[in-house]
Amino acid sequence: MIWNYCKSAWRGIWKNTSTAVINIIGLSVGMTSAALIFLWVQNEISFDTNQPAANNIYRLTTNLTSAGWKWETTPLLLADAVVKEVPQVETAARLYSGDMPVFDINNTLSYEKKCGYVDDDWFKIFHFEFIEGSAAAFCGDPNSIILTLSAARKYFGGRPEIGTAIRVDSTNYVLKGVIQDAPSNSSFQYTAYIPLGSLLKNPDRRANDENWENANYITFIKVRPGTNRTSVTRKITGVLQQYSGDTEKQSDISLVNLKDLHFEDDLQSSFFASGNKNAVYIFSGLGILLLVIACINYVNLTTAKSSLRAKEVSVRKIVGANRIQLFCQFLAEAFLISGIAALATVVLVHFCVPAFNAITGMNFVLPFNSPSLWKVIGITLFSAFLLNSIYPALVLSSLKPLGVFRGFTIFSIRDSFLRRVLVIFQFAISVVLIAGTIIVYRQMQFIQQTNLGYNKSQVLITHLPPDIAGRRRSEIVDEIKSDLLRQSSIQYVTAANQAIVNIGSYSSGSADWNGRDTSFNPKIAQLSADPDFARALQLHMKQGRWFERGNQADKSNVVLNEEAIRELKIPSPAIGQRFTWKGKAGLIIGVVQDFKFHSLHDKTGPLVAFQNPSWNSTIYIRMAPNTLPQAITALNKTWHAVLPGSPLEYEFLDDTFNKLYEADQQASALLLVFAAIAVAISCLGLFGLATFTAEKRSKEIGIRKVLGASILSITRLLTTDFLRLVALAVIIAFPIGWWAMNKWLEGFAYRIQISGWTLIASGLLALMVAVITISSQAIRAAMADPVSRLRTE
């Protein structure tokens, strides 16, 4: 019986080749798009679930209730105290990610930006697949090191032997293990692991980190199964407050499960890549919509052709086929088409993954034996089969034989109405996506064209090695500046404590000024900068001046931005008023025009600029126009003369700025691609319906031509109904698109306003594409020879 269903289904497909081709192309493209989206969604929602005991692993979060801050770091000594004082905790492990050690491999120096310093219990909590060596060999030896397979290949061109010596900074380490690279859905994307003990061999560092007021380490705990989370949280908070002497209970601890790390959005900063739940919801919906749009084509074309298959169904019923048998036959036909589309989808996904990786910044590797690939394809195929099969099979199996032979079926009226609704739905979604693409593009353009309050072009930035600090840092900066400023390709050299595009250093409770309410301790961004900073970055002073070189009083004076004047409610005139910052009493000597020191997602807040040369590790170099090669050559020469043992790494300030919007740029690119695909699939279905309509009305067209109808009038006759549907879809899409994109724009403190022409343009574009799609078939039908169409009568 099943074999007969398959044979009948194959004959049906072969008999209606053009319809089948349209269905298969539309389904395979839609399924491929949905599968790629679902791969990304699956990757996001499965972060860190690869760890065997993920449900029992938590990261400790420090909450500074007085300042309203949340840190993912804790004091160094907290881990040992928790294991000792809280019996529900099996073990604890610490991670430090702040340093970029210099690897010296065959006299080639490079910073290792993904190096994690971990203690011995790290590998008791987290599972890693060792290719060579073991965790046991790593533990207990402060001079051991573990590399991922990709790092081993990068440094050695292959897999090095266990026991190979690797020089890191000024210490020789011994390779004790090579592990598989972390999967793309892991928070721990480190390529090298070094024992925490090696970091703490420095007595000054150990003394600093063993102070309970310094929270520099990420701490994970593994609790016993069945442990009450609330009880453990309360006990760990008590341990912190007891050992740190926090009698006023200004800080506490909260636990974040390992599987929830990826979607944290309330931390001051994080070393881990964070996801966006809203993006997951949006793209999940987009994947479903693309699949639905593709399936609508199948439903529309199949039900539209039901009249051509009505006699086939009637004959089958007369000779004894019951409705269930006919239903199963049409299910088999739908499954066969869906199966062919699924095979095409597997091939398309395989070849589209590199381009998808380039857009999303992911690293999916999906061979044909990948479980993830087949899981997603299987779910997509099953969903497509359900959407494709049930309704068309019900329609075709429900036809009444006598009504068909008498030339009447009331069902065709209801079916025509449903087809119209589905076409409207398809194009409404397409118009929303087109409008979304235009609005996202305009917002990205707005970001690039917005006046940031500083000039980021022609500026290189580089960072001093992390092991240089204090007074030595200031001396090296001065030496680099004096040497570079002798070069004609260099206009300005200045230094600050961080990159201006994303200042992440804040202080609360460090400021005092005349008239301050003693209970008011606002969160203020802090920028340590030298006297050349304002000129080099072309900041604009609204009042007063910037710091002056050689002015000793300026070492205690400050410059505030306009928002600080407003939020701190400093009365006018602000210049000359007392302002105490971090215990230094000075004066407000200037008010700088607000500049965007964060992503445009966030509103510009209060900022205080001051001088502390020992903080300044970021060097800005403004080049003269058209002198990039000479400037880089000069920087290389100066750097290696001043810091001969340190590799030079630099980037353009423009690139640093653009990195803030990588996720937005990726979303923009994805939306553009999938909007184009949605429109193409919708037009493919419209093309099929237009072709079928032209075939169905061929005799009517022939009679009209014989009676003198022009090609234009016949074309208008065939296109008017379809264009009405598309126009209605455009009208429906306008409020939906406006609402959806306003919700997206709410994520930006500085944003464009959605104008009516954007929605009108998206609607006109959809109409134009629909006109081109339908007219091609309408004109072809109108130009056909009427005699050949009427000869069959």
Protein Blocks (a to p, Z undefined) as FASTA:
>chain_A
ZZmmmmmmmmmmmmmmmlmmmmmmmmmmmmmmmmmmmmmmmmmmmgoklpmklmmgccdd
dddfknopacfbdcfklmmmmmmmmmklmbdcdddfkbccdddeehiacddfbbccddfk
lmmmpccddfbgcfklmgopakbccddfklmmmmnopacdehiacdehjaccddfbdcdd
ddfkbfblcfbdcdfklmmmpmklmmmmmpmkbccbdcdddddehiafklmmmmmmmmmm
mmnopanopaccddddfklmmmgckbfbdfbdcddfklmmmmmmmmmmmmmmmmmmmmmm
mmmmmmmmmmmmmmmmmnopafklmmmmmmmmmmmmmmmmmmmmmmmmmmmmmmmmmmno
pacdcdfklmklmmmmmmmmmmmmmmmmmmmmmmmmmpcfklmmnopafklmmmmmmmmm
mmmmmmmmmmmmmmmmmmmmmmmmmmmmpcghiafehiacddddfkbgcjllmmmmmmmm
mmmmmpmkbmbdcddfbdfklccbdcehjaccehiafklccddddddddfklmmmnopac
fbhcdddehiaklmmgccddfklmmmnopacdfehpacdeehiacddfbdcddddfbdfk
bccddddddddfklmmbdcddddehilmmmmmmmmmmmmmmmmmbccddddfklmmmmmm
mmmmmmmmmmmmmmmmmmmmmmmmmmmmmmmmmmmmmmmmmmmmmnopafklmmmmmmmm
mmmmmmmmmmmmmmmmmmmmmmmmmmpmbdcdddfklmmmmmmmmmmmmmmmmmmmmmmm
mmpcfklmmmmZZ
